[in-house]
């Protein structure tokens, strides 16, 4: 296997035509080589998506939800 500290995680986030972000950072910033090697292929994919991608994407996506009640009719 290549030098673990040189393995990069590449991420891309596209939201329509106006939102397009890319990032690259060392995998070793997120997990040790020993821990990474203990994971099977499925677990590695899960780690990339849930631990790295989700955290990174949340820095670019503002999420909110609310309930809006109908305005009362003020005309007689």
C-alpha positions in Angstrom: 0.0 0.0 0.0 1.2 3.6 -0.6 2.2 6.0 2.1 -1.0 6.4 4.2 -0.2 10.0 5.0 -0.2 10.9 1.3 -3.7 9.5 0.7 -6.1 12.3 0.0 -9.9 12.5 0.4 -11.5 14.4 -2.4 -15.0 15.8 -2.0 -17.3 17.5 -4.4 -20.6 19.2 -3.5 -22.9 20.5 -6.3 -26.2 22.2 -5.7 -27.7 23.3 -8.9 -25.8 25.6 -11.2 -24.6 28.1 -8.7 -23.3 25.9 -5.9 -20.2 23.9 -6.7 -17.5 23.3 -4.1 -14.5 20.9 -4.1 -12.0 20.1 -1.4 -9.0 17.8 -0.8 -7.5 16.9 2.5 -5.3 14.1 3.9 -7.2 11.0 5.0 -4.9 10.9 8.0 -6.5 14.1 9.3 -9.6 12.0 10.0 -8.5 8.5 10.9 -5.3 6.6 11.7 -3.8 4.1 9.3 -4.4 1.3 11.7 -8.0 2.1 12.1 -8.5 2.6 8.4 -6.9 -0.8 7.6 -9.3 -2.5 10.1 -12.3 -1.4 8.1 -13.8 -3.5 5.3 -14.7 -1.9 2.0 -18.3 -1.1 3.1 -17.1 0.4 6.4 -14.6 2.6 4.5 -17.4 3.9 2.2 -19.6 4.5 5.3 -16.8 6.4 7.0 -16.1 8.6 4.0 -19.8 9.5 3.6 -20.9 9.8 7.2 -17.7 11.1 9.0 -15.9 13.1 6.4 -18.4 14.2 3.6 -21.3 15.0 6.0 -19.1 17.2 8.2 -17.6 19.0 5.3 -20.8 19.5 3.4 -22.5 20.9 6.5 -20.1 23.8 6.4 -21.6 24.9 3.0 -25.3 24.0 3.5 -27.6 26.0 5.6 -30.5 23.9 6.6 -33.6 25.1 8.4 -37.2 24.1 8.7 -40.2 25.9 10.2 -43.9 26.0 10.3 -45.8 29.0 9.0 -49.3 29.5 10.2 -51.8 31.1 7.8 -52.2 34.8 8.5 -55.5 35.8 10.2 -57.9 37.6 7.9 -57.8 41.2 9.3 -60.5 42.5 6.9 -63.9 42.4 8.7 
